[in-house]
Amino acid sequence: MELASRSSHQPEERPWLREKVYDPRRSRTVELVKSSVGSLMKDGKRVSLAALSARSKEIDPDRRGVSESAILKNQEARLCYEQHRSWKASSRNETRTLKPRGVTVTAGIKGDRDTARVRYRYLKWSKADLVARLVAVENAYAALQERWVKVNEEFLSWRLRAERAESQLRRGQKA
């Protein structure tokens, strides 16, 4: 004999439950989220899940508010939140790989850094990201090399001018 648990029943099997319990709760969540979004935007505050949850507790006459998970599980409330949130998510079609934060190579690299940690970080990157980083490093190296040559040429020309001036002074003192 097979026993079915009570939790296995779908809401479609109990339309009265959906009508009397689930639908009112969903609409309450949506109304509180919309009111909270409006209130936060009116006050010039950031719209986030935590801020919505906290503001909904302030607005709700029962002071129960709406939890962050309730906002995310309710499609209409989530849509309202996503339309008004302060941060913008990346598109869902992108692959979720760790990407290099910036391609600036020379800024912030220390000689005594933990190379094992750097290696571990690079191992998490995709091949395309590593290639981009390598090209950036090569470009930065080439720019530094050109700068080094230019500075050395300027230094040598300055030194030659100084030596000429010194030799002219010596000749002037001898005469």
Secondary structure, 3 states (H helix, E strand, C coil): CCCCCHHHCCHHHCHHHHHHHHHHHHHHHHHHHHHHHHHHHHCCCCCCHHHHHHHHHHHCCCCCCCCHHHHHHCHHHHHHHHHHCCCCCCCCCCCCCECCCCCCCCCCCCCCCCHHHHHHHHHCECHHHHHHHHHHHHHHHHHHHHHHHHHHHHHHHHHHHHHHHHHHHHHHHHC
